Amino acid sequence: MAKLFLVRHGQSQWNLENRFTGWKDIDITEKGQEEARKVGDLLKNEVIDEAFTSALIRAQHTLQIILEETNHTNIPVAKNQALNERDYGDITGLNKKELAEKVGIEQVHIWRRSYDIQPPGGESLKDTEDRVMPYFQSKILPELEKGKNILVVAHGNSLRALIMNLENLTPDEILSREIATGQPITYEYDDKMNVRRVEN
């Protein structure tokens, strides 16, 4: 039975500064490195056959630490921007609190947590889903179907898009789903490729 491990990258410098990060290539903090080591410790007794990550350093650095901690540094790793965070467009780099003071908390909440409304010049969660799911179905799912255990280290919204489909959640349900750093989500498949167990 194949397993799929989903991990959100450790805290980044812009997470710490409460900024919209999106596609900006910002590395993880010392706390983010500790979170990655915690994931490695939680997964140390698991077999991992392949790993997938985004084109962004915060996810790649998190993955590197996890693979070192679990002694899986020799496995194949695929990096693709299909797994990148939502592109926040014109609000990338802005402090969330300061932006809320300018345009209102409600507007910022809509940009952050609506399913199909884009921030100016950016992507909605639906747009993110539209690039994550074809990649998952063409690159990751075939490896799971071979019985491999797969680790995916990505971002809050790219993982949200994936989880929405894996768990058949509605847009409203997925928007309220928090994805913690430092805590892998494990999906265990049966031989018919149905998810038989989820561990958070």
C-alpha positions in Angstrom: 0.0 0.0 0.0 1.4 3.3 -1.1 1.7 6.3 1.2 1.6 10.0 0.3 3.2 12.4 2.8 2.3 16.1 2.4 4.5 18.7 4.2 4.2 22.5 4.2 7.6 24.2 4.2 9.0 25.5 7.5 8.6 29.1 8.5 10.1 31.6 6.0 11.5 35.0 6.7 8.4 36.6 5.2 6.1 34.4 7.2 7.9 35.8 10.2 7.4 39.3 8.9 3.7 38.6 8.1 4.1 39.4 4.4 2.4 37.9 1.4 5.2 35.7 -0.1 3.7 33.9 -3.1 6.3 33.3 -5.8 9.0 35.4 -4.1 12.0 33.2 -3.4 12.5 33.6 0.4 14.4 31.1 2.5 13.3 29.5 5.8 14.3 30.9 9.2 16.1 29.0 12.0 12.6 28.1 13.3 11.7 26.8 9.8 14.8 24.6 9.9 13.7 23.3 13.3 10.3 22.6 12.0 11.8 20.6 9.0 13.9 18.6 11.5 10.8 17.8 13.5 9.1 16.5 10.3 12.2 14.4 9.6 12.0 13.0 13.1 8.3 12.1 12.6 9.0 10.4 9.3 12.3 8.7 10.2 10.8 5.2 10.3 9.0 5.6 7.0 10.2 4.4 3.6 10.3 7.3 1.1 10.9 6.3 -2.5 10.6 9.7 -4.3 10.1 13.3 -3.4 8.4 16.3 -5.2 8.8 19.9 -4.4 8.2 23.4 -5.8 10.6 25.7 -7.6 11.0 27.8 -4.5 13.9 27.7 -2.0 11.8 27.6 1.2 10.2 24.3 0.1 13.4 22.9 -1.3 15.4 23.7 1.8 12.7 22.1 4.0 12.8 19.0 1.9 16.6 18.8 2.0 16.6 18.9 5.8 13.8 16.2 6.0 15.8 13.9 3.6 18.9 14.4 5.7 17.1 13.6 8.9 15.4 10.5 7.4 18.6 9.2 5.6 16.8 9.5 2.2 19.3 11.8 0.5 19.8 9.5 -2.4 16.2 9.3 -3.6 14.9 11.0 -6.8 13.7 14.6 -6.3 11.5 16.4 -8.8 11.2 20.2 -8.6 8.4 22.0 -10.5 6.7 25.4 -10.3 3.3 23.6 -10.6 3.7 23.1 -6.8 4.5 26.7 -6.1 2.5 28.8 -3.7 -0.3 30.9 -5.0 1.0 34.0 -6.9 -0.2 37.0 -4.8 0.5 39.4 -7.7 0.6 43.0 -6.8 0.2 42.4 -3.0 3.4 40.2 -2.9 5.7 41.5 -0.2 3.1 43.6 1.5 2.6 43.2 5.3 -0.9 41.7 5.8 -1.7 43.9 8.8 -0.7 47.1 7.1 -2.6 46.2 4.0 -5.7 45.4 6.1 -5.4 48.9 7.6 -5.4 50.4 4.1 -8.1 48.4 2.3 -9.9 46.7 5.2 -9.7 43.4 6.9 -12.6 42.0 4.8 -10.9 42.7 1.5 -7.6 41.1 2.7 -9.6 38.1 3.9 -11.3 37.8 0.5 -7.9 37.9 -1.3 -6.4 35.3 1.1 -9.3 32.9 1.6 -11.7 33.0 -1.3 -11.7 30.1 -3.8 -12.0 31.9 -7.1 -11.3 35.6 -6.4 -7.8 36.7 -7.4 -5.7 39.4 -5.7 -4.7 42.1 -8.2 -2.4 40.6 -10.7 -2.3 37.2 -8.9 -3.9 33.8 -8.6 -7.0 32.5 -6.8 -7.0 29.1 -5.1 -8.9 27.8 -8.1 -6.0 29.0 -10.4 -3.5 27.2 -8.1 -5.7 24.1 -8.2 -5.7 24.3 -12.1 -1.9 23.9 -12.2 -1.4 21.6 -9.1 -3.9 18.9 -10.1 -2.7 18.1 -13.7 0.8 17.8 -12.3 -0.3 15.5 -9.5 -2.3 13.3 -11.9 0.5 13.1 -14.5 3.6 12.9 -12.4 2.8 11.9 -8.8 -0.2 9.7 -9.0 1.5 7.2 -11.4 4.3 6.7 -8.9 1.8 6.0 -6.1 0.0 3.5 -8.4 3.3 1.7 -8.6 3.2 1.3 -4.8 5.8 3.9 -4.1 5.8 6.1 -1.0 5.9 9.7 -2.1 6.9 12.9 -0.1 5.6 16.2 -1.4 7.0 19.4 0.3 5.1 22.5 -0.9 3.1 25.4 0.3 -0.1 26.3 2.2 -2.2 26.9 -0.9 -0.7 24.4 -3.3 -1.3 21.7 -0.6 -4.8 23.1 0.0 -5.6 22.6 -3.7 -4.3 19.0 -3.5 -6.1 18.2 -0.2 -9.3 19.6 -1.5 -9.3 16.9 -4.3 -7.8 14.1 -2.2 -10.5 14.5 0.5 -13.4 15.6 -1.8 -13.8 18.9 0.1 -16.0 21.8 -1.0 -14.4 25.2 -1.6 -15.8 26.4 1.7 -14.4 23.4 3.6 -10.9 23.8 2.2 -10.8 27.5 2.8 -11.2 27.0 6.6 -8.6 24.2 6.6 -5.3 25.2 8.3 -2.2 23.4 7.2 0.4 23.5 10.0 4.2 23.7 9.4 6.2 20.9 10.9 3.4 18.4 10.8 3.2 15.9 7.9 -0.2 14.8 6.6 -0.2 11.1 5.6 -2.5 9.5 3.1 -2.5 5.7 2.9 -3.9 4.1 -0.2 -5.4 0.7 -0.7 -4.7 -1.5 -3.8 -7.5 0.2 -5.7 -5.9 3.6 -5.1 -8.6 4.7 -2.7 -7.4 6.7 0.3 -8.1 4.3 3.2 -6.6 6.4 6.0 -5.5 9.9 6.7 -3.2 10.9 9.5 -2.7 14.6 10.5 
